[in-house]
């Protein structure tokens, strides 16, 4: 027994020594890994800051790979993996190892190949020369961009899947920080991958293309921005761009019946107007529907010509493009610049020219001048990319393609202009406003949106239950003597609305799976609505005098637990979009 006790003591002592050694081993390697990860964080900032200089970014990525590789090696040996099974400390070690492995994968298999290709890519390659864009650089970078997107996406999914309930605050905060960085990087690399696949084909790399461009007028609201007041046909071939035609919405008739079937749900909410007037194709807040309708109307007026896609932008997006082109002088003596484009195109023109034909001529002249500057290459490429990105983020630049593979790439991006989609991150509402006055009075209108939770709770799985409250206020800021404004601005009572008064039709989309609990209007009026693609829609109509406002309040309840974050998207008006969100238990 004594000898057995000695053996037991020896074994126990050996295990204790091994435990101490293992603890020291893990602790030292953990400290070293922490240092490498912190260095990697600083280097990542350098990569981000040098993206406009691919060569400098390539050097920074090499340094980043060295640090993430070292951190991964420090946290993936057998002793570390064994320690991951221990109580309390194990989840911390596992989380650090997952972060290190994910970041190493991003740098070694995703960013490094992209940086090697990008090192020879110059931003000036995005500058057209004599109306033609060299497509070769975009085609060369496409494969590496897709590899980077896939790698960053996989890393983001790995870090996002870490169970944070068992993590101590410092580790949890670090994991959340990396999660956010990878999500941001994923958006950027995904956008690059899609762009390098889309642009060459859209610009006629394989065959000539034709695109119908709709210029939405935000002074006369429609769900997706405004009425298509003017349009143009852009022809592309081998990277060359040409302005093939320009027209006005006044050139289109009122069709006796919808040009395409609208479907029972859409017709029940919007009637047949979107399919009968080109000014109304953007009334339905789904650009795939708008694009198909506009394409068919174009074909009917142009001998059956079928365009390859439809693009939409508004004067606010145009003002962003002018940041890249610089001010443009027009034959009229006007100078189109970022700070005056919206005022000039959406208000001053109507005061200056009383005849619609003269207004149309001015719009055509301005559009042609901007296109000539852009296609001629007299533009800052980096500023152009920034302008297009901003316009896309604000839903002011929309694109629908008739080519199935391209539409698939567009489908879940902001460029697609689709209905708001809820997911694990957020439940998303839609707030869409439309002019019912037949006027340009929405230049003086605003719509503000607020979201909040009522009596919400978050369960152990991180999902929420409770009531969501959506508040939408529409206000008419026109001057008191608005009735004396030019007839084309007021609508001249053409639709039974007195001059100076604004009529607004609103459509509020609840997230999928939410049920309507209550709805009230501050002026005591009622609601209409229906269901659209699994979403309950609440509609209202209000008339406002100058200085007037009305608030719609809708309460909705999820039929099952949802993401604790609420968000709202909606009509891009003249005002810069404000973030509309609410978090259960947070701000």
C-alpha angles and dihedrals in degrees: 000000000000091000090048089051091052091050091048091050091048092050091046091048090049091050091049091050090049090048091051092046091047091048091050090044093051092042094051094044090045091054091048091047090050090054092050092048091051090050088049090053091055091046091050088059088054090051090052093047092050100047090112088059106053093187093056091043090052091056091048092050090054090055090045091053091052092055097043091046091052092047091050092050091050093053103041106061121115094258092054092046090050091050090054087074094061121105119262097350093052097070090049092053092044091052093050091048092050092050092048093047092047094049091046090052091051095052100038102040104021116029100029096060089045092049091051091055094039092053088077094042118099123200088226087070085079091062113098116231117211091342095311131103119210103237097188097086091051092048092048094053096044098088095048091046091055091047089051092049092050092047096048090045092053092048092048091051091050094052093041090056093059110118103235098184092089096043125106115239099261093049093043092051091049092050091049091049092052090044090056093047093050091047090052091046090048092056091050097047092043090053091049093049093050093045094051090051096044105040101060094052093041090052092054102262092147102022139350115282136199124204129190111220118204119200106207116211110218091194087076106043126225125170093262094042115290145328115303094249097170136015140191138195115230118197120201128189128164091343094311119125127202135175101237101176144353128205144164128235087241087070090068125082130224104261117225092227135012110288089224132020110272098195127240096272095052093042091050091057104032104022117219096305097104090059098045106045124045087213088065103047090099093053091093108071094229115089093200087067093042093049094049092049094048091047091053093048090050090050092051092053096042108049096272096306108167114209121210095233148336127249126192133193137158136220091264089058087047090056088056090052089052087063086066099040099038122225116330123212115222127208089248090064093254119130114218109214138160093259098049107029096093095046092045098046100038103037118003094055091059092051092048100044120040095182113081089217090060091048090051091050091053092050091049091050093050093047092049092050093052092046091050091052093047097044092043091062097241090134141101103249095205091049090047092055090047091050094049091046092051092047090050093048090053094048090245094119115057132175134190122181129198089210107094097214091051094046088052089057090049099041100092098035130093088249090069092065093213132161115286111275125208121215141158090295102051147353107235130211126195124221114189128174130194134188115244096177100077088232146105092247094117087083083079097041133091135190122202125190133200131185130193142160121242118208093340127170132192119219130211091272090059095249124128138224129191141080123309117212119205118192122189123182122190117195135187110217096176117133118270090253093052090133088072094058117111112292093242089058097046095040090238092247090291092145097037095269113125116243112271093026120106124213116201128188114201131196118194116194118203118210118264110278095023121122125210112249102171142346130190137174120212090225092053096247123137140242140244130186144124140202127298122187094330095319126111110233124204116194133190140176126212136178116210131191119211108294093017128125138181130198127212117201121193127182118199133180128207114236089217137013113297140182111298091234124084121197136178131208126185153144114338104233129178093279120083109261117261121215109256113195144126131196123206106245093006143067 
